[in-house]
Amino acid sequence: MNGTDISNSVLERLSDEWDVLTPEAQKVARYVLENPQDVGVSTVRELADYAQVKPNTVVRMARQVGFDGYEDFREPFRQAIRKGADFPDRARWLQDVRKRGEMGELYADIVGAAIRNVEETFASIPEHLLKTAAEAIWNSDNVYTLGVGVNNANARNFTYLASTGMVRFHAIPRAGSTPIDDLAWAGPDDILIAITQRPYRSEVVNAVEIAREQGMTIIGISDSPASPVILNADHKFIVSSDTPNFFPSSITTIALLEALLSFVIAVADEKIIARVEKFHRRRHDLGIYKDTPE
C-alpha cells in the first residue's frame, strides 16, 4: 500500500509493542506487519483466518496496542486506501509494454515491481526518520555496515561512497572474518547498519543480537516490520523487494542507502565538503579519471 502517516504509525506501534503481545496475538501482528494492504478490506473473521487464529485474538491484539477494538484498529488502513495515489499514465504504459509479447509481459512485470517497490518504500519513511539516523551516524565513532550474500555488495557500495568524505566506515564481514568477530571491539559510541531480507540470514540476526548486548546503536534495513533485525533496531527502515525474479530486488535497499548517505552529508559539518573535493582532486592529480576531449 502507498501508506499514510496514520497507518504507518499503527505499524510502528505494533512493532514497538511486540514484546507485550501474547504468542497468538503476535501471529496477528506479524500478518498485519507483512500484509498491511489486507487490513482495510478485511473483516475481523477474515483477518483471523489469514493469521490462523480465532477472531477474538484479533480483537484482543487491537486492544493490547491501545485501540477500542478491531474497527478502531482497521480505520487508519481504510483511510490509507482512500488516500492511495493513482498513476493512470504509468499503468497505461505498463499495459502497452505487456501487449508486445511474451518478453514484453516479463519486462512490464519487472519494471512495474521496481517502480512500485520504490514508491511503497519511500512513502512509508518520513524524512525525520532518515534525519535522526543520519545524525546518529555522523556523531558516532565507527559505522559498521553488515550485509551477506547480495547485501554484502550493497554494504560495500555504501561504505565506498561514504569513504569519499568520511573515515571510520567499515563494510563487514571482512574477508576471512565473521560479523561477530568484526564487532568484537565495538561499543556504545558505534553504529551497526544491518541489512537482510527473507529468508533472514542467521549471521546478520546473530550479529544484531551481539551488537545490542554491546550497547551499539542499530539501524535495521529489512523487508518486514516483523523481521528480527527490525524488531531489535533503534532506527527501523522497511524496504519493499518484491520482484518476478527468483531473488529479492536490491533496488530499494540501494536507493535507501543512497538517501541515508545524502542525509548524513546534509547534517555533517561543512568540512565534509572540503574532504569530498580533496578526495576527487587527488584522483584527478593521480590520473585515476580519464580526461575526455573537449
Secondary structure per residue as TSV (DSSP state, phi and psi in degrees):
chain	resnum	aa	ss	phi	psi
A	1	M	-	360.0	153.2
A	2	N	-	-68.3	-34.5
A	3	G	-	86.0	153.8
A	4	T	-	-132.8	166.9
A	5	D	H	-57.5	-37.6
A	6	I	H	-71.8	-42.2
A	7	S	H	-69.5	-35.5
A	8	N	H	-65.8	-32.9
A	9	S	H	-67.1	-31.3
A	10	V	H	-66.9	-43.0
A	11	L	H	-63.3	-40.2
A	12	E	H	-62.9	-39.8
A	13	R	H	-64.8	-41.3
A	14	L	H	-60.3	-43.2
A	15	S	H	-65.3	-43.1
A	16	D	H	-67.5	-33.6
A	17	E	T	-94.8	11.0
A	18	W	G	-52.2	-45.5
A	19	D	G	-68.0	-21.8
A	20	V	G	-88.4	-8.4
A	21	L	S	-79.5	147.8
A	22	T	-	-70.6	161.1
A	23	P	H	-54.2	-40.1
A	24	E	H	-68.2	-41.1
A	25	A	H	-65.1	-32.3
A	26	Q	H	-64.3	-30.6
A	27	K	H	-62.2	-42.9
A	28	V	H	-66.4	-46.3
A	29	A	H	-60.1	-41.4
A	30	R	H	-61.4	-43.4
A	31	Y	H	-63.7	-42.2
A	32	V	H	-64.1	-43.8
A	33	L	H	-63.0	-35.3
A	34	E	H	-90.9	-17.6
A	35	N	-	-136.6	54.7
A	36	P	H	-61.8	-24.3
A	37	Q	H	-66.5	-18.2
A	38	D	H	-83.5	-22.5
A	39	V	H	-66.0	-46.1
A	40	G	T	-64.9	-18.5
A	41	V	T	-114.5	11.2
A	42	S	-	-115.0	140.0
A	43	T	-	-75.9	169.6
A	44	V	H	-62.9	-36.4
A	45	R	H	-69.1	-40.4
A	46	E	H	-63.6	-43.5
A	47	L	H	-65.2	-36.8
A	48	A	H	-63.2	-41.1
A	49	D	H	-63.0	-43.4
A	50	Y	H	-59.9	-42.9
A	51	A	H	-85.8	-6.0
A	52	Q	T	61.0	49.4
A	53	V	S	-135.9	177.9
A	54	K	-	-82.9	150.9
A	55	P	H	-55.6	-37.7
A	56	N	H	-66.7	-21.3
A	57	T	H	-68.2	-37.1
A	58	V	H	-62.8	-46.3
A	59	V	H	-63.0	-42.4
A	60	R	H	-63.4	-40.7
A	61	M	H	-60.5	-44.0
A	62	A	H	-60.8	-41.8
A	63	R	H	-70.7	-33.4
A	64	Q	H	-64.7	-25.6
A	65	V	T	-104.1	16.8
A	66	G	T	102.2	12.8
A	67	F	-	-104.3	158.2
A	68	D	S	-69.7	-29.9
A	69	G	S	-179.9	-168.4
A	70	Y	H	-67.7	-40.7
A	71	E	H	-62.1	-40.1
A	72	D	H	-63.7	-40.3
A	73	F	H	-67.0	-39.2
A	74	R	H	-74.5	-26.6
A	75	E	H	-55.0	-44.7
A	76	P	H	-59.2	-32.0
A	77	F	H	-74.5	-33.0
A	78	R	H	-65.8	-39.8
A	79	Q	H	-63.4	-38.4
A	80	A	H	-62.3	-37.9
A	81	I	H	-66.4	-44.1
A	82	R	H	-63.9	-32.1
A	83	K	T	-96.5	5.5
A	84	G	-	-60.1	144.6
A	85	A	-	-73.9	150.7
A	86	D	-	-119.6	133.3
A	87	F	-	-127.9	70.5
A	88	P	H	-63.6	-39.9
A	89	D	H	-63.6	-43.2
A	90	R	H	-64.7	-41.0
A	91	A	H	-63.3	-41.2
A	92	R	H	-63.1	-41.3
A	93	W	H	-62.4	-44.4
A	94	L	H	-64.4	-36.8
A	95	Q	H	-65.6	-38.2
A	96	D	H	-63.2	-42.6
A	97	V	H	-61.9	-42.2
A	98	R	H	-60.3	-34.2
A	99	K	T	-74.3	-8.2
A	100	R	T	-78.3	-5.9
A	101	G	-	134.9	-172.6
A	102	E	H	-60.2	-47.9
A	103	M	H	-72.2	-29.0
A	104	G	H	-63.7	-36.0
A	105	E	H	-65.1	-43.9
A	106	L	H	-63.0	-43.4
A	107	Y	H	-59.3	-45.3
A	108	A	H	-62.7	-40.3
A	109	D	H	-64.2	-43.2
A	110	I	H	-66.9	-47.3
A	111	V	H	-65.1	-42.8
A	112	G	H	-61.3	-41.7
A	113	A	H	-64.6	-41.2
A	114	A	H	-63.5	-45.5
A	115	I	H	-63.6	-45.3
A	116	R	H	-64.0	-40.9
A	117	N	H	-60.8	-45.3
A	118	V	H	-65.0	-44.3
A	119	E	H	-61.4	-47.5
A	120	E	H	-66.4	-38.4
A	121	T	H	-63.9	-53.0
A	122	F	H	-77.6	-21.3
A	123	A	H	-67.5	-24.3
A	124	S	T	-97.5	2.0
A	125	I	-	-118.7	101.2
A	126	P	-	-65.2	149.7
A	127	E	H	-63.4	-27.7
A	128	H	H	-66.3	-27.6
A	129	L	H	-68.3	-41.1
A	130	L	H	-65.2	-41.2
A	131	K	H	-63.8	-43.9
A	132	T	H	-63.1	-43.6
A	133	A	H	-65.5	-38.9
A	134	A	H	-64.7	-40.2
A	135	E	H	-64.2	-38.1
A	136	A	H	-63.7	-40.8
A	137	I	H	-63.7	-48.4
A	138	W	H	-63.0	-34.6
A	139	N	T	-89.4	1.9
A	140	S	S	-86.8	165.2
A	141	D	S	-81.8	-46.4
A	142	N	E	-137.4	147.2
A	143	V	E	-122.2	119.6
A	144	Y	E	-107.5	122.1
A	145	T	E	-108.1	117.6
A	146	L	E	-111.8	123.6
A	147	G	-	-151.8	142.6
A	148	V	-	-122.0	162.5
A	149	G	T	65.6	-138.1
A	150	V	H	-63.4	-29.1
A	151	N	H	-73.3	-13.7
A	152	N	H	-65.5	-40.5
A	153	A	H	-65.3	-39.0
A	154	N	H	-64.4	-40.8
A	155	A	H	-65.1	-40.6
A	156	R	H	-71.2	-34.7
A	157	N	H	-63.7	-44.2
A	158	F	H	-61.2	-44.5
A	159	T	H	-66.1	-40.2
A	160	Y	H	-61.9	-46.3
A	161	L	H	-64.8	-40.4
A	162	A	H	-63.4	-33.0
A	163	S	T	-70.4	-10.5
A	164	T	T	-70.7	-16.5
A	165	G	T	-138.0	-6.9
A	166	M	-	-139.2	158.0
A	167	V	S	-117.1	177.6
A	168	R	S	66.7	27.5
A	169	F	E	-102.8	133.3
A	170	H	E	-133.8	125.2
A	171	A	E	-89.7	126.9
A	172	I	E	-128.2	154.3
A	173	P	S	-76.9	144.9
A	174	R	-	-71.6	161.0
A	175	A	T	-58.9	128.9
A	176	G	T	77.8	8.6
A	177	S	-	-122.6	-175.2
A	178	T	-	-126.9	155.0
A	179	P	H	-55.8	-41.4
A	180	I	H	-64.8	-40.5
A	181	D	H	-66.0	-38.0
A	182	D	H	-65.5	-22.3
A	183	L	T	-98.6	10.0
A	184	A	T	-54.5	-39.7
A	185	W	T	-107.4	13.7
A	186	A	-	-81.2	152.1
A	187	G	-	-149.7	-158.5
A	188	P	T	-61.3	-20.5
A	189	D	T	-92.5	8.4
A	190	D	E	-115.5	160.3
A	191	I	E	-116.9	139.9
A	192	L	E	-117.2	120.0
A	193	I	E	-98.5	112.1
A	194	A	E	-110.8	129.4
A	195	I	E	-125.0	125.7
A	196	T	-	-162.7	148.9
A	197	Q	-	-125.1	165.2
A	198	R	S	-59.7	139.2
A	199	P	S	-72.3	129.8
A	200	Y	-	-65.5	134.4
A	201	R	-	-78.7	128.6
A	202	S	H	-62.5	-33.0
A	203	E	H	-59.9	-38.9
A	204	V	H	-73.9	-45.6
A	205	V	H	-61.3	-44.3
A	206	N	H	-65.2	-39.6
A	207	A	H	-64.5	-37.1
A	208	V	H	-64.0	-41.9
A	209	E	H	-63.8	-41.7
A	210	I	H	-65.0	-41.7
A	211	A	H	-61.1	-39.1
A	212	R	H	-63.5	-42.5
A	213	E	H	-62.2	-31.1
A	214	Q	T	-88.2	1.2
A	215	G	T	82.7	12.7
A	216	M	-	-70.5	154.8
A	217	T	E	-85.9	132.9
A	218	I	E	-115.7	128.6
A	219	I	E	-106.5	115.1
A	220	G	E	-101.4	133.6
A	221	I	E	-126.3	115.2
A	222	S	E	-154.2	-179.0
A	223	D	S	-101.8	7.5
A	224	S	-	-154.3	139.9
A	225	P	T	-62.2	-18.2
A	226	A	T	-90.9	0.9
A	227	S	S	-60.7	139.4
A	228	P	H	-61.4	-27.0
A	229	V	H	-68.9	-43.4
A	230	I	H	-68.5	-42.1
A	231	L	H	-62.5	-25.6
A	232	N	T	-103.6	8.6
A	233	A	-	-94.9	151.1
A	234	D	S	-83.4	-34.3
A	235	H	E	-122.7	119.8
A	236	K	E	-113.3	127.8
A	237	F	E	-131.4	120.0
A	238	I	E	-100.2	126.6
A	239	V	-	-113.7	141.7
A	240	S	-	-86.3	133.4
A	241	S	-	-134.9	22.7
A	242	D	-	-66.2	144.1
A	243	T	-	-161.6	151.4
A	244	P	S	-67.7	-14.5
A	245	N	S	-73.2	170.6
A	246	F	S	-84.6	-5.1
A	247	F	S	-119.5	152.6
A	248	P	-	-68.6	146.0
A	249	S	-	-74.2	141.0
A	250	S	-	-99.4	-0.9
A	251	I	H	-56.7	-48.0
A	252	T	H	-74.0	-31.4
A	253	T	H	-62.8	-46.2
A	254	I	H	-63.8	-44.0
A	255	A	H	-62.7	-41.6
A	256	L	H	-65.5	-43.3
A	257	L	H	-63.6	-38.3
A	258	E	H	-64.8	-41.5
A	259	A	H	-64.5	-42.0
A	260	L	H	-62.2	-43.4
A	261	L	H	-65.0	-38.0
A	262	S	H	-61.8	-39.6
A	263	F	H	-68.0	-36.6
A	264	V	H	-60.5	-44.9
A	265	I	H	-64.3	-37.0
A	266	A	H	-66.7	-34.6
A	267	V	H	-92.5	-4.7
A	268	A	S	-76.3	168.3
A	269	D	-	-65.9	159.3
A	270	E	T	-63.1	-21.1
A	271	K	H	-62.6	-19.7
A	272	I	H	-65.6	-30.0
A	273	I	H	-63.5	-45.3
A	274	A	H	-63.6	-36.2
A	275	R	H	-66.9	-42.9
A	276	V	H	-65.1	-42.8
A	277	E	H	-63.1	-41.3
A	278	K	H	-65.1	-39.9
A	279	F	H	-59.8	-47.9
A	280	H	H	-75.9	-32.0
A	281	R	H	-63.4	-40.3
A	282	R	H	-60.3	-41.3
A	283	R	H	-61.6	-43.2
A	284	H	H	-61.9	-45.6
A	285	D	H	-62.6	-32.5
A	286	L	T	-89.1	2.5
A	287	G	T	75.2	20.5
A	288	I	-	-69.0	-34.3
A	289	Y	S	-91.8	137.5
A	290	K	-	-84.3	121.5
A	291	D	-	-68.3	138.3
A	292	T	-	-106.7	146.0
A	293	P	-	-63.3	145.1
A	294	E	-	-67.6	360.0
